[in-house]
Amino acid sequence: MPAIASHNSIMAVKLENAGEVARSNGGSTPQKRRLRSDAAAVENMSPISTPMKLKSPRRCVNSSPNSGANGIEMEINEKLMSARKSPVKKKLCDSFKSKPNWNPQDVEQMSAVREALHVSTAPSTIVCREDEQKKVLEFCKKNLEEEKAGSLYVCGCPGTGKSLSMEKVQHYLVDWAKEEGLQQPEVFSINCTSLTNTSEIFSKILLKLQPRKKLNGSTSPLQYLQNLYSQKLHSSGMKMMLIIADELDYLITRDRAVLHDLFMLTTFPFSRFILIGIANAIDLADRFLPRLQSMNCKPLVVTFRAYSKDQIIRILQERLMELPYIVFQPQALELCARKVAAASGDMRKALSVCRSAIEILEAEMRESVSKMNSASAEQGLFDQQAASAFEFFNSQANNFFLLLVRVDHMAVALSNTFKSPVVDTIKSLPQHQQILLCSAVKFFRGGKKDMTVGELNKSYMNICKTSVIPPVGTLEFFSMCRVLHDQGILKVGRDDKLKRVTLKADESDVTFALQEAAVMNALHMETLALTPSQLPSTVGFSSTVSVNFNYRVASSKWRSKSLSFTSSSYRARTLTCAASASLLFVDQSEKFQEASKKGNLIPLYRCIFSDHLTPVLAYRCLVKEDDRDAPSFLFESVEPGSQASSIGRYSVVGAQPAIEIVAKENMVTILDHKDGQRTEEIVDDPMVVPRRIMEGWKPQLIDELPEAFCGGWVGYFSYDTVRYAETKKLPFSSAPEDDRNLPDVHLGLYDDVIVFDHVEKKAYVIHWVRLDRYSSVQEAFNDGMNRLENLVSRVHDIVPPRLRKGSIKLHTRHFGPKLESSSMTSEAYKEAVLQAKEHILAGDIFQIVLSQRFERRTFADPFEIYRALRIVNPSPYMTYLQARGCILVASSPEILTRVKKIFTFYRCLQRKITNRPLAGTVRRGKTPKEDLVFEKELLNDEKQCAEHIMLVDLGRNDVGKVSKSGSVKVEKLMNIEHYSHVMHISSTVTGELLDHLTSWDALRAALPVGTVSGAPKVKAMELIDELEVTRRGPYSGGFGGISFTGDMDIALALRTIVFPTATRYDTMYSYKDVDNRREWIAHLQAGAGIVADSDPNDEQKECENKAAGIARAIDLAESSFVDK
């Protein structure tokens, strides 16, 4: 292969088969002696660029070691130059022909290349950061010579070499102090993300400063350090200390006071600190350290700018020079550098892209060998052809270009890293949605910016007719338009008569995705052929796709057609498309037969359009309006966010459970509705009953189901469930009066559920089949399909029932009137608060949550109140649950416990436990600016923050009881979440469930959470038994689902209205409505966290406000649905 001519005359060296490759690693064969200044100039030039531009002496930092640099610059530059001129690298350039050739199939060579390009591998020299290192080193030297404290802040984008440069500066400083005969500083480096508590940083500093120092209980490490540096007598004779605190912005989100106190330590008169903080935020010093600025103690700021294209190339060359062989084509490195520099300038991203490109080359080589071997085996010439294959690669080893990472490999790697997510979304769309998009792109290429839905439908029908594909109906077409609108691909106007449609996604992204989609290739969409100018900016390569698809012709027979496309890779994909319902039935039968060999509990499902159906309507289809005793449930959700809430993706509806478990204290009643059996037994812990029932079940999926609850146990666990675990300290005999006689546990086993996917606008109708109930697998499948079709027909093939119409006449953000009726009078509750404070001051407890139950009578139906609650207080866990003895209407914001299996491919990695303390509340502002003000006030409220941290500790203890050692983590701490009316402080604690335990053990360990009890938990609950006058029942317990697959999602029963369904003799009837409404009694329980400085009046008011907020749903339901 002829060598490519060099752009640089200084580096114009001809090497056989390797001219450009040698330059890719920054080296060339010297032809004559050169001055050091010339060599440095060569090093500074980008070997892959347009002809060299002259630089001024001011910009040529390394142009000559004698060019007016001071000692520090000389020191850094000499170390960099010595690394460049090491004997190893000189030998690589001088004897290039004698180097071993790069072989991607050599394991040792591949490992060495990956290690050289790994982020964790520190280079011997750090280039392109000499100026920044010089500034920091000058600062440290000056403070060390004068024995003066000071602070410096290093900031910049991620991946710009901040941490690595500070490590080098640290070594330079220690070496310099040793050479100058000065006392070497004590160096302390810490990553702030490793701190379990932000104030722990002072403990670690003190431990480094005085390892044997023990503090008394009244003095904190921060106070000790402040006293130490306030007096000359204490601090004299101590070493200077260099503190390098990385990820400093971690302290911003946790505790801003800690950040301020840390920098303030450098301002004390006898301080010995040199503090270097490292973070990404550029304005950290201005925003969070204003007092230091007013004291003229603002830290010096050194900014690390994003790497440029030339700098990225140079750094990559420095790393690759360590290798005794050539790996990358020069143009490939330049392509990588240009793209990364334009996107972010993140060097870690550039290294990742290079490693990905190497893996692509490795896969290509492996696939080529595999294809040769398989082809040889088919022809019966395996030995000869295999030998030829190895001879081929041995011969190619002398041809550097074919074994290098080339531009096409780098383009694929860049595409995988930077490609638009829209491309993947479009590729995964159903066939008819892709055809619809194809129609839109064809239309917009005519120069129009928008079109009507009717025009789009006409274009879609023409394509379907040309391609012999049956089109969908008009309603389904409109539904597809709405789905694409919700996904941000199309924009559909609001005018019902002439809706205008525009393309919201980039046309090049859509075109590229459709060009690669197998179904669209089969449609011969010549009009969508890509031109180079239409390629997405992140894609510069083609893919190999071999498509086999079935298409239908006029004779209604299925024929097969094959399409092939070639490119630089040797990949092949085979996709088969069919659209026959009978084939689908046969396919499910075969999958069912296969699944029956591995398990005995198998789900069957049908996927239907959900645009004609809502979860509320589906529930009313399954449960009649007057059937309020039938166990059933409706789960919906709204996901909280940093600025606003968004609707959750899934809603789940279920009715007619196969089995029910009702527990009252230790008496358990099991109702098997399928077998018609009813049994009663006395057990110590009712939670062992559902575990026992499921012991022999082995769920086996035949297809992927939604990532939501798809069948299993649903119900509630009362607050008193904890008495099953703490039988000695919290027996049922010590519980308060049980005036409602509600079950302590109610569970229903739902094998028929409907899961709504609000993103894709479809619903999964699911039926679980238990093989142990049938004599054969085929019988089980046939009966399961019949039951599934019956379930579908109940929501799909009938006229849905009409819900009561209503208008929203209230301002839902306002609180309603005060609730007068309560289980405790106002004075009795305040007296209970005072007694609790006495126990706190005595040291019995730190905090306790005392609650009271308010009562509200209403003629609004519980289901109407739930519909109103969805408007008044949308939350992550919105539930309408009909159980034995009561109906729960809930909008809980908080997880009690969650257990979820996390898979990689087909292997279960772990079962992750999640606990999410939610404590610290402030009302929403009227504007976003007010929200920000209230957020700051909330995070600066010492009482609420202290309570939250305590609850996080309780959560860690609960998760730690059932988690593997070392797996408990606080993933998020003190984040603000926005809800409809309030904002909360939220944290997330996770752990990995022990192998021998189940989700039930995790639930048992969590009930009840510290948010509703106190700390220490058991002692607080003993006092709750003494101070509260009635049992809590479902309040502060949990409700949710435990799936057949073992996943669990249980919400904390807060903001929950309980409607007892037992007959009462003091309720009224209203005859104004044609349905003769009955009066319901709603129980709304609310509590307040009591600490040492709590005000009884404030705590009483907090309970009233919380109950009034949830009672607003009753106000709205009455004004909307009840005819007064």
N, C-alpha and C positions, 0 to 999 in steps of 0.2 A: 504494500500500500504506500503510495507516495506521501511524503511528509507534508504537512500544511505549513505554508510560509509563516514566519513569525512577524508580529506587528512591531517588534522591538529590535532595533538593530543591535543594541548591546547584547541581547540574548540570542542573536541569530546563530545558532549552533545546529548543525544537521546531525541527527542521530537516525540510524536505520530503524524504520517502523516506529519511531518514538519521539519524533521531534516535538510535537505539540504536547505530548503526554508529560514529558520531562518538565516542561514549563508549568503544567497544571499543578505540580507540587512545589513550584517555586524554585527549581534548580535547573542548571544547564551546564554543559561541559565547558570549563574555562579554556579559552584559546590563547590567552596571553595574561601576563601579570597585570593586576589592576591595583590602584590605590584603594585604601580602605573607604575613602569617601565615595569612590565609584561603586564599590560593592554595596555600600549602604544605599546609594541611589537606586541600584538595581533592586535591593530589597524593598524599597519604598514604592517602586512602580508596580502597578497592576499589570501582570503579564497578559491579561485577557481583556483588552480594551482597545479603544481607538489610539492612534499615535500619541506618544507621551506628551503631556502638557508640562511646560516649565513651571516650577513653583518658586515662590520667593523664599529667601533664606529664613524668614520668620516662620513660614509654614513647614519647612523641611526640618523637622525636629531632629531626625537622625541623619541629616545629610553629612555631618562630620562630627567626630567626637571632640574636636577642638574649636567648635564654633561658638564660643562664648557661653557655654553652659556652666552652671555652677556645680558645686560638688554633688549636690543631690541628683541633679540631672545626669551628671557623669556616672554616678553610681548606678542608677537605674539603667541607663543606656548601655553601660559596659556589661551589665549582666545580660541584657537582651542580646547584645552583639556577640557575647561569648557563647550564648546558647545557639545563635545562628551559625557560628563558625566552629562548632564542635567538630572533632575529627570524624565522627560518624557521618555527619551530613556532608562533609567535604568528600569523604570516600564515596558516598552515594552519587555525588555529581561526577567525580573523576572516573569512576569505574562503573558507569551505568550499565554497560553491556554485561558485566560479570554478576549483576544482581539477579537473585531468583525472580522468575516471572510471577506476576499476580495470577493466582488460580482461584476462582470463586468456589471451587469444589474442595479446596484444601481447608480442613476444619480449623487448623491452627492459624492460618492466614486470615480466615474469615473472623475468627475470634479476636485476633489482634486488631483488625480494622474496626470492628464494632467497639472494642474497648477504647481505641483512640478517639472515636467520635461520640463516646458516651458523655452525658452531661456530668456525671460524677467523677470523670477522669480529669484531674487538674493538669493543665499544661505546664511545662517547665518554665515558660515565660508568658507574661500577659502583655500582649501587644495592643496598640490602639487605645491604651488608657494611661499613657505616660504622664500627660498633663494632670489628670485627676489624681493619680498617685503622688505626683510631686506636691500638689497643694496640700493633701492630707499629711504627707510626711513632713513638710515644712511646718505645718501647724503643730504636729506632735513634738517635733524637735525643739521648737521654740518653748513650748510649755514644759518640756522635760528639763531643758537647760535652766529655765527660770524657776523650776519647781512651783509652777503655777497651774491651777486647775482651769479647765476650759471644756467647752462642748462644741461638737461639730455634727452636722446632719448631712448624711449622704442620701440623695434621692435620685430617682430616675425610673424609667419604665422597666418592667420585668425583663430579665435576660440581657442586661447591659453590663454585667461584670462587676456589680457593686460588691457583693460578698467576697468574691474571689480576689478582687483588688485589695480589699481591706486585710485579707489574710496575708498577702504579700507585703503590704505596708507594715503590718505587725512584725514580720520577720526582719524587714529592713531596719525598723526602729530598734529592735533588740540588738542587731548586729552593730548598728551605728553607736549605740550607747556603750557597748562593750569596747569598741575601738577607741572611743573618746575617753574611756576611763570613768564614765558616769555610772551611777547606780542604775542597774537595769530595772525597768518598771515591772510591776506585777501585772500580768496580762490575764484578762478575764473575758472570754467570748461566750455569748449566750444567744440562743434563738428563742425569742419571746413566745413562740407557739408551743414550746415545750413546758410552759408554766401552767400548772393546774389552777393557780390563782395569781392574779396580776401582782398583788403585793408580795408574792413569793420572790420576786426579783431582788428585794432588799435583803431577804434572808440569805440568798445565794451570794450576794456581794459580801455580806458580813462573814459568811462561812469562808470565802476566799481570802478575805482580809485578816480575819482572826479565827482560824479553824477551831480552836479550843474554847472560844468564848461561849459561855452559857448565860442567857438572859433570864432575869426573873419575870414572873408572869405579868407584871404591870408595865414593862417596857417593851415596845415593839422594835424590831430591827431597824425600821426607819428612824424612830426616835433616838435609838442608840447612835446611829450614823450621824444624825444631825447634832447631837451633843458632842460627839467625837470631834467633828470638824468645826465646832464653834469655839473651842478652847485650844490655845496653842500648846499647853502642857500635854494634852492627850494625843495630839496629832504629830508632835515633833518626833523625828527619828523614824517615821513610817515611810515605806517606799511609796513612790508615785504608782498609781494604778491606772492602767489603760483598760477601759471597759468598751467592748464592741458589742452593741445590742442590735441584733438583726431582727427583721420583721417587726420593727418598732410600732407600726400602725396597728398591730394586734392589741396594743395597750389603749389605742383610741377607742376601739369598739367595746372594750371591757370596762376600763375605769380611767377616765381622763385625769383624775386626781393623781393616780400613780405615775402617769407620764409626766405631769408637771413636777411632782416631788422628785422624780429621778433627775431631771435637768436642774432643779433647784439645788441639788447636792453640790453642783460645781460652783455655786455662788457663795458658799460659806467662806468666811475669812481665812480659815486654815484647811480648806479642802485640798485633797491630794488626788482628785479625780481628773482624768482625761476621758471624757465620754464621747464615743462615736456612735450615733444612732443611724440605722440603715432602714429605709422603707421606700415604698413606691410613691407615696403622696408628695407632690412637689410643694404644696402649701401647708404642710403640717406645722411648721414653726409659726407661721402667721396665724393659722386658725386656732391652734390648740395651746400655744404657749404665749399668749399676749402679755402676761405679767413679766416674763423675761425680757420682752422688748422694752417695756416701760422702765426696767431696771438697767438697761443697756447691757444686758447679758444674753441677748438673742444668740443662739448658736450660729456659727459659720456654716453656710450652706454650700455644698459641692454637688453639682448636678451632673449625672451621667446621662448623656444624650443617647438616643437610639443609634444603633450601628448603621453606617452607610453601606452601600454595595461594595465599595473598595475595601472597607474594613472587614466585612464578613468574609470576603475572598482571602484576605491576608490571614485572618485567624484560622480559617479552614486549612490554608497552606501550612501554617505553623504546626498544626496538629498532624497533618499528613506527612510532613517532613520526617517525622519519627519513624515512618515505615520504610523498610528496604525494598519497596516495590511501588509501582504506580497503580492507582485505583480508579481515579476519575478522569474522564475527558474534560479538558479545560472549559469548553462551552457549557458542560453540565454544571460545573461549579458556578459559572457566571450566571446561568439561568436561575439557580437556587438563590444566589446572593441578591440578584435583582428583585425577585419575587418577595423574598423575606424582608428586604430593606423597604420595599414599597408598602408592605402590609403592616409591619410592626417594628422591624429592626431588632427582633428578639433572637439572640444567638442560640438559645436553646431550641427554638423552633427550627433554625437552620440545621443544627446537628441532627435533630429528629428527622428532618426531611432527607438528609444524606443517608442516615441509617435505613430509612424506608426504601430509598432507591437501591441500596445494596441488597436488601431482602428481595426486591423485585428482580434484580439480576440473578440472584441465587435461585429463585423459583423458576425463572426462565430456563436456566441451565439444567435444573433438575427435571423439568418437564420435557426438555429436548431429549435428554438421555432416556427418559421413560418411554417416550414415543418411539425412539429408535429401537429400544429393546422389545417393546410390544410388537412393533412391525416385523422385527426379525423373528420373533417367536411364531407369528402367524405364518410366515413363509418357511418355517422349519430350518432356518439358517441362523439360529440364535448365536451359536459360538462365533461363527465367522463375522456376522454383522455386529455383534457386541464388541468384538475385537476392533472392527472397523470404527465403531463409535468412539472407543477410547483412543484409537489412533487419530481420529478426527480432532478430538479435544487436545491431544498432545501436539498435533500439528498447529492447532489454533493458538496454542500457548505462545508461539512465536509471533503471533499477530496481535499486538497490544490492543488495537482498536476493538476487536470483536469481544475481548474479555473485559473491557472497561465498563464502568457505569457511564452510560451515554446520555445524550439529551432526552431521548425518548423515555428512558427509565426515570430520569429526574422529573420529566413532565408528568408522568403517572403519579409519582410520589407527591409532587406539589398539588396535583388535582385531588388526591385523597386527603390532603391536609387542609386545603383552602376551598374546596368546591362548595358551591351553594347547596344548602339543605333542600332547596326547592327541587333540585334535580332528582334526589332520592325520593322525595314525596311523590313526584309525578310518575316515576318509574313504578311505584308501588300502588298506583291507583287502579281500580277495576277497569276492565276493558272498555266499557261504554263511556266512562269518564275520560279516558284517554282519547277516544274518538271525538268526544265533544270538544276537548281542548284542541285537537287537530283541526276541527272545523273552524274554531275561533281563530287560530293562527293563520289558516289559509285566507280567511275573510279579511283579517287586519293587514295582511300583506298587500291588499289592494289599495292601501293608502288611507282607509277610514280609521278613525280613532275609537269609534264605538258602534254598536249595532243593537237592534232590538232582540228580545228573546225569541220572537217569532222567526226572525231572519236566521238566528243561530240554529234554531230547530230545523229549519228548512235545509241549511247546509249540512247539518248532522244526518238528516234523513237521506240526502243524496249520497253521502259517503257510505252509509250502511247499505243502501241499495246497490251501489257500485261494487261493494265488497261482499255482497251476499251474506250480510249479517242482519238478523232480525232486530229492528230498532225497539227501544223501550217506548212505553206510552207517554202521553203528554205530562201526566202528573209526575211520573218517575223522572222525566226529563227536567221538569222544574225543580224536583228534589235534588237532582245531580248538580244543577246550577247553584243551589243554595249550599250544598256541601263544598263545592269548589270556592264559593264566596267565603265560607267560614274558614277555609284553609288558606286564604289570602292569595289564591291563584287568579280568580276572576273577581270582578266587582260588579254586583248586580244592583241596579237602582231600586228605589222604593215605590215608584209609580206602578200601581197594579195593572193598569191597562197597557202601557207601552214601556215596560221595563228595559232600560238601556244596560248593555253589558260591555265592559271594558276589560282588557287584559291587565291585571295588576302585577303579575310576575314578569320578569325580564323575558323578552321574546326569545333571545338566544338560549337561555336556560331551558325554556319549554321545548324549543326546537331540538336541542341536543338530547333532552330526556326522551322525547318521543322517537327520535331517530334510533336510540338505543333500545327502546322497548320492543320486546319480541312481537307482541300483537300488532304494533304499528308497522313494523318491518313487513309483516305478512300482508298488510293492506296496500302495499305498493304506493306509499305516499311520496311520489316523486316531487311533489310541490314543496315538501318539507326538507329537501336535500340541503345539507349544510354547506355554505361557502366558508372559506377561511375567515372572512370578516364576521360571520355569524357565530363562530365558536365562542362559548363562554370564556371569559378572561382567565378562568382557573383551569381550563381544559385545553390541552394542546396535543392530543393524541387520539388515536382511534382504537376501537376494541374489536376483538374477533368474536363474532356470534354466529353460531350455526343453529338455525331454528327449524324445527319440525312442527308444523301446525296443521290442524284439521279444519277444513272449510267446507261449507255446504253449498252445493250447486242446485240448479233448478230441479233436478231429479230427486232431491231430498236425500241423497246419499252422502256419506262422509268420505272425503278423499284427503289424501295427505300430500303436502307440498313441502319441499325443503328449500331454504334460502341460506346462502353462505356469504359471509363477509370476511375479508382478510385484513390483517394489519401486522404490526411489527411483532406482536406476541403470538404464541401458539395455543391460545386458549379456545375452548369450544364449549358451548352451552346448548343443551337440548331442552326445549320447552314444549309441552303438549297442551293445547287448548281445546276444550270441549264444552258444549253447552246443552247437554241433554239431561233432563231430570232423572230419567231411568238409570243413566250411567252413574249419576251422583248417588242414587239409592244403592246400586251395586257396590260402588266404591265404599260407602259407609258400612255396608254389610261386611266387606272384606276387612276393613280396618277394625270393625267390632270383633270379628273372629280372631284377628291377630292380638288385639288387646286382651281378649278373654284368656289367652295363654299366660299373661303376665299379671293380671289382676282380676278382682271379682266385683268391682264397682266402677262402672263405665258410663260416661255422659254421652247422650245423644243431643244434638241441637239443630235448630234451623235459624238462619239469619234472615230477618225480614226488614223491610223499610219501616222506619219509625216516624216518618213525617206526618202520618195521619193519627199518631198516637203519642200521648205523653205519659210519663210515669204515673201521674195522678189518675188519668183516665184508665190506664191499664190496671191500677189497683182497684178502681171501682168496677171494672169488668170482672175481676176475680172475686171481689167481696161486695156483697150487696149493702146498700146504705143502712138497712135496718138490722144487719147481722153484726152487731158490735161486740159479740162475745167470741166470734170466730178468730182463733189465733192467726195472725197475718202480720206483714210488715211492709214498709216502704222506706228505703234508704236513699237519701239524696245528699249532695254536698256542695259547698262553695269553698274554694281554696283561698286562704288568706294570702296576702302579699305585702311587700314593703310599702306600696303606695295604695293599692286597692285590691279588692277581692275579685276573683273570676270563678265562673261556674265550674264545678268539678266535671270530670269527663264521664263518669259512670253514675247511673242510678239503678237500683235493684228493687224488684217487687217479688213477693212470695206469699203464698197462701196455702191452706190445707196441708199442714205438716203431717208426715207419715207417723212420727212418734212425738210425744210430749213428755217432758219431765217437769213435775211441779214439786218443789221442796218447801216444807214449812218446818223450820228448825231441823230436827233429825228425821222427820217423817217424809219419805219420798214416794210419790205416786207416779207410776210409769204407764202412759196410755199409748198403746200400739194400735193406731187406727187401721192399718192395713190388715193386721191379723185379728182385730177386734178383741184384744186382750187388755185387761187392766190389773196391774199388780201394785201392791204397797209393801214397803220395807223400811226398816229403821237402819240408818247408816250414820257413821261418824262424820263423813264428808260427802255431801251429795255430788260433788264434782267428779267423784270416781265413777258415777253411774254412766254418764255419756262416754267416758273413756272405756269402760267395760263393754258398752254396746258396740263401739267402733273397733274393738281389739282385732277382730278377724278380717276387717275390711282392708282391701288393697286397691286404692284408686288408681286407675290407669286411663290417661287421656288418649283419645284417638286423633285429636286435632288441638291446635292452640286455642284456648279460651281467653276471653278478656282478662286483663290484670285487675280483676275486681272479685268480689264475693260471688261465686257461681254455684253455691249450694252447700248445705251443711247445717250446723246448729245456729239458731238465732234466738235471742231472748235477752233477759236482763238478770243481773246479780245485785241484790240489795246491799246496802251498807253493812248489814248484819252478817254478810257472808264471811267477814273476817273472824267471826266467832267459831267457825269450823277449824281455823288454824290456831287461834289463841284460845283453846278450850279452858285453860286454867285461869288466865287473867281476865278474859272477857267471855264468861259463860252467858248463855241466854237468860239465865235467872237474874243476872245483874242489869239486863237491858231495861230501858224505860218502858212505859206502858205501850202496848200494841193495840191502838184504838181502831185500826183499819183491818187487821187480820189479813194483810196481803202476803202472798208467797214470798219467801226469801230468795228463791231461784225459780225462774221459769224459762224453759228452753223448748224450742220446737225444731224437729229435724225436717228441713225443707229440701225435698229432692226435685221439686219443680220451681224454677225461678226464671225471671225475665230480666236480662241485663241490658240497659239502654246505653249505647255509646253516642254521646252528644257531639263528638267531633266528627264521626263518620256518618251520623244520622241513620243509624240502624240499630236493631235490637236483636239480641241473642235469646231465643227461647230454648231453655235447657231442661232436660229430664235425665235424671241419674237412674241407671238400671243396676239392681242388686242381683247378681247371678245366683246367689244361694236361694232365691225364691222360685227358681225355675228348674225344670228337669233337663233342659238342653240350652245351649247357647243360642241356637236359632230361634227357639221359642222366646227366650229373653229379648232377643233383638226385635222380633215381630211385635211382641207386646209393648216394648219400649217405643217403637215407632208409632204405634197406635196411640199410646198415651201422649206422645209428643205432638202428634197431629191434633189431638183433642185440645191440648193446651194452646196450640197455635190458633185453633178455631175460636177459642174463647176471647181472644183479643184481636184477631185479624179478620175473621169472616163474618162478623156481626156488626150491627149498628151500635156504636159505643153509647153507653148511658150518658144522659145529659147531666152536667153538674149545675148546681145552683149558680146563677149569675149574680154578680155583685160589683158595686163601684167602690173605689177607694176614696173615702171621704175624709180620712184623718191624715194629719202629718205624722207619718210613722216614726220619724226621728225623735218626736217628743214623748216624754213620759206621760202615762195616764194618771188618773186620780190615785190617791193614797189608799192602800189596802188596810181596812180597819180590823178585820177579823184575823186573829193569829192564835197559834197554840200557846203563846206566852204573851202576857201583857207587856207593854213597853217598860214598865218599872221592873217586872220580873226579869226581863232580858238584861237590863242594865245591872241589876243585882248579880246576875250570873257572870257578867263581864267583870265586875269587881272581885268576885270570888276567884275567877280565873287569874286575875292579876296578882292576887295574893299567892297563889301557887307558883306563878312565874317568879315573883320576888323571893319566894322561899327556895327556889332552885329546883322545884319538881319538874318543870317543863320550861321550854323556851318560847313556845307559841302554841296556841290552840285555836281551832275554828269552831265557833259556837253558832248554831243555826236556829232558825225558828220557821214554822210552817204557817204560811198565810192561806186564807180561804177566800174563794170568789165564786159566787153563784151566777150561772149564766144559762140562757136558753139557746145559745149557739152550740152546734154539734161539735164534738172533738175533732172530726175530720175537717170541718169548716175552719176551726181554730188553727189546725195545722196548715191549711192553705194560706191563712193570714200570717202565720208565723214565718212562712217562707219569704214573705215580703218585709215583715217587721225586723226580723233578725236572721238573715241568711248566715249559716255557719258551716264549718267542715263536716259536722255530723248532724244532719237534719233527719229526724226519724219520726215516723208514725208507727207505733207498735201496739197491736192489740194482743194482750196476754190474759191469762186467767186472773180474774178479779180486778183488772185495771187496764186502762189505756194510757200509754205514754206518748206525749207530744213534746218533742225535744229539739233543741238547736244547740247542741253542745259544741264548744270550740276546742275541746282538749281531749287528747288521747289518754286513756287509762293504761293500756299496754297494747303493743302491736308486735306480732311475730310473723316474719316473712322469709320464705326461702329465697335464696339468691343463687341463681344457676349460671354456670358458664358451659356452653354447649349442652351436654346431657348430664353433667355431673353437678350434684348439689354441693356448692361450696360451703355454705353456712346457713344457719337460721338466725336471722338478725332480730334482736329485741329492741324496740324503741319505746322510750318513755319521754313525754314532752311536757314538762312543767310549764304552766301558764299562770303567772301571778304578777300582779302589778298592773293596775288599770287606770286609764284616764279617758274621759269622754272625747269623741271626735270634735274637731273644730269645724267651723262653718266653711272655711276655705283651706286649700293646701298649706298656705302660710301659717294659719292657726294650728294646723296639724303638726307642723314642724316645731312650733313653739311648745305645744303640749308634749311632744316627744321628748324634747330637752328637759322639760320640767319633770317628766316621769323618770327619766334616767338619772336625774339629779336628786330624786327623792330618796334619801338614805333609808327610810323605813321600808319603802316598797322594794328597793333593791336588795336590802338585807334579807327580807322575807323570801325574795325570789332565790337568792343564793342558797338559803337554807333548804328550800324545796328542791333545788338542784342536787344538793348533797343527799337528801332523802331519796330522790330518784336514782342516784348512783348506787345507794345502798340496796334499793329494791332490785335493780337490774343486776347488781353484783351477786345477789344471792343465788341466781340461777345461770350465771354466765361463766364462760371459761376465764381462767386467770389471765389478766392482762388485756382482756378484750373490751373492757368498759371504757367508753370514751364520751367526752362532752363535745359533740360535733358542732353545736351552735350554742352560744351563750349570750343571753340578754339581747335578742333581736326584737325589734318592734314589729308587730303585726297589726294590720288594719282590718277592722270589721265594720259592720254597717253603722253602729252607734258608738263604739269604743275602740281603744287601742290597748293592746296587751304587751307585756314583756314575755317573750317566749324563749325557751332553751330546748335543746334536744340531746338526750342521753341515749347511747346505744351500747349493745353488748352482743356477744355471740353465745347462743343458748348451748348449754352442756349437752353432749351427745346422748346421754341416757335420759334426758328430760323431754317433756312435751310442752305444747302451748299452754295446756292446763296448769302446769307447774309455774309458768311465767305469770299467768293470771293470778294464781293463788298467792304468789309472792308480792304482787303489786296492790292487791285489795286491802284497804282503800288507800289511795295515794295521799301523800302528805298535804296536798293542796286543800283537802277537805277534812283533815284530822288535826295535824300539828306535829310537834317534835318535842321529845321523842314520841314516836307514833303511838306505841301501845299505851304509855302512860297518859298521853293526851286523850285517847279514846276511853280510858277508865274514867277520866274527869268528865268527858262528854256524857257518859252514862249517868253521872251524878247531877249534872247541871241542866241537861235538856229533859223536857217533860214527856216527850213521845218518841217512839222509834222513827228513824228517818225513812225506812222503807227503800224504794228505789233511789231516792236522792243521795248523791255522793257515792253511789255504787257504780255499776257500769252496764252498758247495753251495747250490743253489736253482734258480730258473727264469727264463728269458728268453722272454717271451710273443711270439706272432705279431705283436702290435700294437706291439712295441718296448719295452714296459715290462720292467723287470728288478728282481728281488728276490733278492739273494744274501746268505746268512748266513755269518758267520765260523765256520769249523769248529773250535769249542771244545766241550768236554764231549761229545766224539764218540768212540764206540767203533768201531774198525775190525776187521772179521772177514775175514781173507784166505780166499778160497775155493779157492785152488790146493791141489792134493793134497800132503799132508804124510805123512811116513813114521814120525812119532813120536806120532801121536794114537791114543787108545784108543777102544773101543766099550763101551757099557753094554747088557747084555742083561736088566736088571731090568724095563725098560719093554717093552711088547709091540711098540713100534715100533723097538726096537734103536737107542737113541740113539748118535750119534757125538759125539766130543769136539771142541769148538771152541776156538780160541785167540783171545782178545780182547786187542786192543792199546789201551791207554789212555795217551795222552800228555798231559803237563801241564808247564807252565813257570812261571817266576817272574821278575819284573822286577828286574834287578840295577842298583843305583845305588851311589854312592861309599861310603855307610855301611851297605851290606847285610851281614848276618851269614850266612855260608855255612850254618850249622846251621838258621837260620830259613828260608832259601830252600829247602833240602832238605825241611824239614818242610812247607812250603807246597805243594811238588809232590806229596808223598805224600798230603796232605789232599785236594787237588783230585782226584787219581786215585781215592782211596778213596770220595769222595763219589759219583762217577759209577759206581764198581764196586758201589755199594749196589743198583743195579738188577739186577746179576747175582745178588747174594745173595737178593733178593726172588724173582727168577724161579726160582732153584734150590729155594727153600723152598716155592714155590707149585706149580710144574709138574713138577719132577723127582722121581721116586719113588726115594728113596735107601734 
